[in-house]
């Protein structure tokens, strides 16, 4: 009986001698290592933006520019593409047409979020909206991050970035139910 040594596994002749199951295990392990390397490379390309109470991970190539005087800014994604960030009491609620956009509701950092993306990539809004984010003593703060007609690559990067949002010093306030008084 001959035992293959690890360095012999990679030679062409010894791989032909392996059983089918051993070949499958070898290919599976090789694929796992390759996937792990590509994930590490992808994570190295990210930066964490600290925007006060909010932080988010975005690609390193994206540049954040604050707008002076208000709680807003934008991310310069690439030539001609910008993503707006608005944090304060007066944010658009990301109302879009359900026939042209996918509208989902999810928890991000344990806070309710409305996530919108166009049904046809590059043709509409890609964004996330939070309502009633508490900021100190003020309870009527909202967050909107949105891009219009962004490329499919930017859309995917934005959707991944939305999952990394954290609210470090803020607290989500559950909206109060509306009650109607019967006559």
C-alpha positions as CSV (number, residue, x, y, z in Angstrom):
1,X,0.0,0.0,0.0
2,X,1.4,3.4,-1.0
3,X,0.5,6.5,1.0
4,X,0.5,9.8,-0.9
5,X,2.4,12.7,0.7
6,X,0.8,16.2,0.6
7,X,3.3,17.5,-2.0
8,X,2.5,14.5,-4.2
9,X,-1.2,15.4,-4.3
10,X,-0.6,18.3,-6.6
11,X,1.4,16.4,-9.2
12,X,-0.6,15.4,-12.3
13,X,0.2,11.7,-12.1
14,X,-0.8,11.3,-8.4
15,X,-4.1,13.2,-8.9
16,X,-5.0,10.7,-11.6
17,X,-4.5,7.9,-9.1
18,X,-6.8,9.3,-6.4
19,X,-10.3,7.9,-6.0
20,X,-13.2,10.0,-7.2
21,X,-14.2,10.9,-3.6
22,X,-10.7,12.1,-2.8
23,X,-10.7,14.2,-5.9
24,X,-14.0,15.8,-4.9
25,X,-12.7,16.6,-1.4
26,X,-9.6,18.1,-2.9
27,X,-11.6,20.3,-5.3
28,X,-14.0,21.4,-2.6
29,X,-11.2,22.4,-0.3
30,X,-9.5,24.3,-3.1
31,X,-12.8,26.2,-3.9
32,X,-13.2,27.1,-0.2
33,X,-9.7,28.5,0.0
34,X,-10.3,30.5,-3.2
35,X,-13.6,31.9,-1.9
36,X,-12.1,32.9,1.4
37,X,-9.3,34.7,-0.4
38,X,-11.7,36.7,-2.6
39,X,-13.8,37.6,0.5
40,X,-10.7,38.9,2.2
41,X,-9.7,40.9,-0.8
42,X,-13.2,42.4,-1.0
43,X,-13.2,43.4,2.7
44,X,-9.8,45.1,2.3
45,X,-11.4,47.3,-0.3
46,X,-13.9,48.8,2.2
47,X,-13.7,51.8,4.5
48,X,-15.9,52.6,7.5
49,X,-17.4,56.1,7.4
50,X,-18.1,57.6,10.8
51,X,-20.9,60.1,10.4
52,X,-21.4,60.9,14.1
53,X,-24.2,58.6,15.4
54,X,-24.2,56.6,12.2
55,X,-21.4,54.6,10.6
56,X,-21.4,52.6,7.3
57,X,-18.9,50.5,5.4
58,X,-18.5,51.6,1.7
59,X,-15.9,50.9,-1.0
60,X,-12.6,52.8,-0.4
61,X,-12.9,54.6,-3.8
62,X,-16.1,56.3,-2.6
63,X,-15.5,59.8,-1.2
64,X,-17.8,61.5,1.4
65,X,-18.5,65.2,1.2
66,X,-20.5,66.8,4.0
67,X,-22.9,69.6,3.2
68,X,-22.2,72.5,5.6
69,X,-25.0,73.7,7.8
70,X,-27.3,70.7,7.6
71,X,-27.0,67.0,8.6
72,X,-26.5,65.9,5.0
73,X,-23.8,64.9,2.6
74,X,-23.1,62.8,-0.5
75,X,-20.9,60.0,-1.5
76,X,-19.0,60.5,-4.8
77,X,-19.1,57.0,-6.2
78,X,-17.7,57.5,-9.6
79,X,-17.7,60.1,-12.4
80,X,-21.3,61.3,-12.6
81,X,-22.7,59.1,-9.8
82,X,-23.5,60.4,-6.4
83,X,-25.4,58.9,-3.4
84,X,-27.1,61.4,-1.0
85,X,-27.1,61.0,2.7
86,X,-29.6,63.0,4.8
87,X,-30.0,62.7,8.5
88,X,-32.5,64.9,10.3
89,X,-36.1,65.8,10.9
90,X,-36.9,66.5,7.2
91,X,-36.1,63.5,5.1
92,X,-37.9,62.1,2.1
93,X,-39.6,58.8,3.0
94,X,-38.4,57.2,-0.2
95,X,-41.9,56.8,-1.6
96,X,-41.6,55.0,-4.9
97,X,-43.9,53.2,-7.4
98,X,-44.2,49.5,-6.6
99,X,-44.6,48.7,-10.3
100,X,-41.1,50.0,-11.0
101,X,-39.3,49.4,-7.7
102,X,-38.8,46.5,-5.3
103,X,-39.8,47.7,-1.8
104,X,-38.7,45.7,1.2
105,X,-38.7,46.2,4.9
106,X,-35.9,44.8,7.1
107,X,-34.1,45.2,10.4
108,X,-30.7,46.8,10.1
109,X,-28.8,47.1,13.5
110,X,-32.2,46.2,15.1
111,X,-34.0,49.2,13.5
112,X,-36.8,49.0,11.0
113,X,-35.7,50.1,7.5
114,X,-37.4,50.5,4.2
115,X,-35.1,49.4,1.3
116,X,-35.9,50.3,-2.2
117,X,-34.3,49.2,-5.5
118,X,-35.3,49.6,-9.1
119,X,-36.7,46.5,-10.9
120,X,-34.5,47.4,-13.8
121,X,-31.0,48.2,-12.6
122,X,-29.9,51.7,-13.3
123,X,-33.4,53.0,-13.8
124,X,-34.7,54.5,-10.5
125,X,-33.9,54.8,-6.8
126,X,-31.7,52.6,-4.8
127,X,-32.0,53.6,-1.1
128,X,-32.7,52.9,2.5
129,X,-34.9,54.9,4.9
130,X,-35.2,54.9,8.6
131,X,-37.9,56.7,10.5
132,X,-37.9,57.9,14.1
133,X,-34.2,57.5,15.0
134,X,-33.7,59.1,18.4
135,X,-30.9,61.6,18.7
136,X,-30.3,62.9,22.2
137,X,-33.6,64.5,23.4
138,X,-35.0,64.8,19.8
139,X,-37.1,61.9,18.7
140,X,-38.0,63.0,15.2
141,X,-34.8,62.2,13.3
142,X,-34.8,60.2,10.1
143,X,-32.1,58.8,7.9
144,X,-32.2,58.5,4.1
145,X,-29.4,57.2,1.9
146,X,-30.3,57.1,-1.8
147,X,-28.8,57.1,-5.3
148,X,-30.7,57.7,-8.5
149,X,-30.1,55.8,-11.7
150,X,-26.8,54.3,-10.3
151,X,-25.0,51.6,-12.2
152,X,-25.7,47.9,-11.4
153,X,-22.3,47.6,-9.6
154,X,-23.0,50.7,-7.5
155,X,-26.5,49.3,-6.7
156,X,-25.0,46.0,-5.4
157,X,-22.3,47.9,-3.4
158,X,-25.0,50.1,-1.9
159,X,-27.2,47.1,-0.9
160,X,-24.2,45.5,0.7
161,X,-23.3,48.8,2.5
162,X,-26.8,49.1,3.9
163,X,-26.3,45.9,5.9
164,X,-23.3,47.4,7.6
165,X,-25.1,50.5,9.0
166,X,-24.7,50.9,12.7
167,X,-26.3,53.5,15.0
168,X,-23.8,53.8,17.8
169,X,-25.4,56.3,20.2
170,X,-28.9,56.5,18.8
171,X,-32.0,54.7,19.8
172,X,-34.9,53.6,17.6
173,X,-38.3,54.8,18.8
174,X,-41.3,52.6,17.8
175,X,-43.9,54.8,16.0
176,X,-47.0,55.3,18.0
177,X,-50.2,53.6,16.6
178,X,-52.8,56.0,15.2
179,X,-56.1,55.8,17.0
180,X,-59.4,57.1,15.6
181,X,-62.2,58.4,17.7
182,X,-65.5,57.0,16.7
183,X,-68.5,59.4,16.5
